[in-house]
């Protein structure tokens, strides 16, 4: 195998199963995985920035009820 023994078992199983799919499906899954990895890297970078800002005293108090209300409004499913 081309990957290391330290790879997570679940990922190893997934790669094994993907290898039996048609090439187009493998390409699509590969693109989706890379996109997910990039999204996670961006989120981690944003979190690091936020932590540095908080450590520098740049934070401000939030009204948690407002935060919840805004999140629900933004992410609520439309029936």
C-alpha positions in Angstrom: 0.0 0.0 0.0 1.1 3.6 -0.7 -0.1 5.0 2.6 1.5 4.7 6.1 0.6 2.2 8.8 -0.3 5.1 11.0 -3.4 5.9 8.9 -6.7 5.7 10.7 -8.3 2.3 10.2 -11.6 3.8 9.0 -9.8 5.8 6.3 -7.9 2.7 5.2 -11.2 0.8 4.8 -12.7 3.7 2.8 -9.7 3.9 0.5 -9.9 0.1 -0.1 -13.6 0.3 -1.0 -13.1 3.4 -3.2 -10.4 1.6 -5.2 -13.1 -0.8 -6.5 -15.2 2.0 -7.9 -15.1 3.3 -11.5 -12.4 5.9 -12.1 -15.0 8.8 -12.4 -16.4 7.9 -9.0 -12.9 7.8 -7.5 -12.1 11.2 -9.0 -15.3 12.7 -7.6 -14.7 11.3 -4.1 -11.2 12.5 -4.2 -12.3 16.0 -5.0 -14.9 15.9 -2.3 -12.3 14.7 0.3 -9.9 17.4 -0.7 -12.6 20.1 -0.5 -13.5 18.9 3.0 -9.9 19.0 4.1 -9.5 22.5 2.7 -12.7 23.6 4.5 -11.4 22.2 7.8 -8.0 23.9 7.3 -9.8 27.2 6.7 -11.9 26.8 9.8 -8.8 25.9 11.9 -7.1 29.0 10.6 -10.1 31.2 11.5 -10.3 29.6 15.0 -6.6 30.4 15.5 -7.2 34.0 14.5 -10.1 34.2 16.9 -8.1 32.8 19.8 -5.3 35.3 19.1 -7.8 38.1 19.1 -9.3 37.0 22.3 -5.9 36.6 23.9 -5.2 40.2 22.8 -8.3 41.4 24.6 -10.2 42.1 21.3 -13.2 40.1 22.3 -16.6 41.5 23.0 -19.5 40.2 25.0 -22.3 38.4 23.1 -25.9 37.9 24.0 -26.2 34.1 23.5 -30.0 34.4 22.8 -29.2 36.7 19.9 -26.5 34.3 18.6 -29.0 31.4 18.8 -31.8 33.4 17.1 -29.4 34.5 14.3 -28.2 30.9 13.8 -31.7 29.6 13.6 -32.8 32.3 11.2 -29.8 31.5 9.0 -29.9 27.7 9.1 -33.6 27.0 9.7 -35.0 24.5 7.3 -37.8 25.9 5.1 -40.8 23.6 5.2 
